[in-house]
Structure formats: C-alpha cells, structure tokens
C-alpha cells in the first residue's frame, strides 16, 4: 500500500513538472523574439529579430545594429538575448523558466577596455565597466557575429570618447572632429592615434 502511494505521488510530481515545462515553453515562445534560423541554437548562438519590449526601450535616434541570442549551451532553458544599439548594449535575460525577464543595459560612455575570446564555434566578449566592479560578459555568440559586434562596440566607444554623435544619421566627419579635439589638447596623442585607427577601420 505504501509503495502504491509512493508511486502515485511520484507520478503526480512528474505530471506537475511536465505541465510547468509546457506552460513555460509556450510562454517563452509567445514572449521571445522570433529567430532567423530554425536550426542550431544549442551549441551556437542565433541571430534574432528585435522584440517589442526592446523596441519600447529605444530612445529617439537609437537604432539596433546587431541582435543575437546566446547559445543554449550557456543557459539551456532561458538563453540571453543581446542587442547592440547605437547608444548601448542591452541584455535581455529570461527568468523563472521564461515567465519573467530582466533587462540590463550598458552604455558606451561607461565602458573602458574590451577583449574578445574566440572558441571553436562561439566567442565571448568582455568589457570593463568604469563604475561597476564586475565586467560586462557577452557569452555564447557565434564567431562571425561576435567579430562584427566587437568591432561595432569598439567603434561606438571611440565615437563616445571623441565626443561624436552616436547616431548613424549624423553628418559629422568623425576624423575631422577628432583632429580638432587633439589640436585643442582635449585628448592625448595616444588617445588620438588609438581612436583614429578604430574610426578608419569602420
């Protein structure tokens, strides 16, 4: 009798967990941004579209330049979605099996050093933040996308330090403004050479 009760309880728990999994999966599918690929995603990240809740956060003139979803090998059930905009990096992290979402943003004005670590399939980007004890870590990004994202981040940081507009539709000549700032003594020669190199590669 005791064994039958135990089996019944275990069966009910399995049914309950299965029900929760189905509900959370449906919720995640409804709330998650649509993906541009229906294959992969477990061992490699995916490029993705921008969901409505992220669009609502964008300020006037701000544009999304890159949008990727983290490889599920990093977080199996609720991988992060990463959005690189003209003004900042936005990380969208589902919690509670996808029923809720935490959104964190990192502004280029607060960024210091950056580095990228390339793996066989995915890359990780690390950014030192000026006013945070922990660095910003973007993991599980496909190598091809990571290279573009890393280049964009460096370019936007350089534009910020040079005092340039972060919007793509600006008519300013970045190199000319950089020369003026150097001539006025607002930046050092090392900063000028470093930012000039980044801007010329863009």
N, C-alpha and C positions, 0 to 999 in steps of 0.2 A: 504493500500500500504506500509506504514511504517512497519507494522507488518510482512508483507511478506519479506521485505528486511532484517529485523532483523533475521527472521527465516533462511533465505538464508545464512546470514553471520555466524550465529551460526553453521549451517550445514557444511559450508566450514571450519570453525575452527576445528570442530570435525574431519572432514576428514583429515585435515592437521596434527593434533596431532596424529591421528591413523597411518598416513603414517610415521611420525617421529618415532613412537614407533616400527613399523615393521622394519624400516631400522636399528634402534639402536639394536633391538633384534637380527637381522641377523648378524650385525657386531660383537656383543658380542659373539654370537655362533661361529663365524669364528675365533675370536681372543682369546677367552677364552680357558683355559686349559681344556682338557677332564676330566670329573668326573668319579669316580669309582662306583658311585651309581646313579641311575636314580630316586630314591625316596628320599623324605625328602629334606633338604636344606633350608626350610623356618624357622622352629623352631630350627633346629640343623645344625651344620656345616657338611661339607663333606670332606673326603679325596680326593685328586685330583692328577693328573699327573703334571709333570713339563713342562710348555710351552717353546717354542723355545726361546722367548725373555729373559726368565730367564736363560736358559742354556747358552746363549751367554755371560751372565754376570759372570759366574763362572770362577775363576782363576785356574791355574794349581794345581791339588791336592785337589781342593774343591769339596765336594760331598753334595748333598741334602739328609738330613736324614729324614725329615718329610715335607709333603706338604698337607695343608688343605685349604678349602675355608670357609670363615666366614658364619655363619647362616644369612639368608636373613632377619631375624627379626631385625638384627642390621642395615643393609643397604639393603633395599628391592630390588632395581634395580641393583645396582653395588656393591655387597659384595667384601670385600678384600680377596685376596689370600695370604697365609702366608707360607713362605718356611724357614725351619730351616736347615742351612747347617753346615758343619764342622767349618766354619770361621765366620759366621754371621747370622743374621735374615734378611730376605728380605720380605718386604711388597709390594704387587702389588695392587694398588688401581685404578680401572677404574673410569674415569670421563666423563662428557658430555654424559651421557646415554650409556657409554661403548665405545664411539668412540675414546677416548684417554685413556692413562694410566700413572699414576705416580708411580714410583718405588723408595722406600726408603730402605736403609739398615742400620742395627745397628750391630756394631762389638762387639764381646765379650770383647775385650780389653777396651772398653769404658763403660762396664756395672758394676754396683755396686750391690745393693740389688735387690732381686727378691721376688715376692709373688704371690700366686695363690688364686683366689676366685672361689669356686665351686658352681654352681647353680644346679637346678634340672636336666637339660639336658646339658647345656653348662657351660664352665668355662671361666674366664678371667685371663690373666697373665699380671702382671705389673712389669716393670723393670726400676729401677732408673738408669739414664744415667749420667756419671760423668761430661760431658761437655755440657749437654743440660738442659734447665730449665724445660722442660716437659718430663715426663716419657714415655717409650715405652709401649703402651697398645695393647695387642692382645686379642680381644673380640670375643665371639661367637664361641668358639672352642669346639667340642664335648668332654665331660668329659674324656672319655677313651683316646682320642688322646692328650688332654691337659695334662694329668698326664705324658705321655711319653715325650711330648715336654718340659714340665717344668723340668723334670729330665735331659734331654739332655742339656738344657740351663745351668743348674747348673753345670753339668759335664764339659761343654766346658769353662765356666767361671773359674772353678777350674783349668783346664788344662792351661789356659792362665796365671793365677796368679802363677802357679807353674813353668812357663817357659817351658811347654811341647809343642810338635808339635800338631797342631790341626787336622792333617790328620789322618784318621783311619788306614792307612797302615804303620804307624810309628812302628819301632821295639823297641822303648824306653820303659823302665819299669817305668811307672809314679810314683809308690810309692818309688822306689829307688832314682829317681831324686828329689822327694820331700824331702826325708830324707837327701840327700846331701845339698840341699838348706837350710834346717833347721840347719844342722850341721855347715854350713858356716855363719849362722846368717843372711841370706838374708830374712828370714821370721820369724815372732814371733811364739811362741808356740801355741797361739790361732789360728793363720792362719794355722799352720801345722795341728792341730787337725781337724779344720773345713774342709780343703781341703782333708785330708786323709779320713775322713768319706764319703765325696762325691765320691771320687775315688773308695773306697771299695764297694760302692753301685752300681757302674756301671757294 
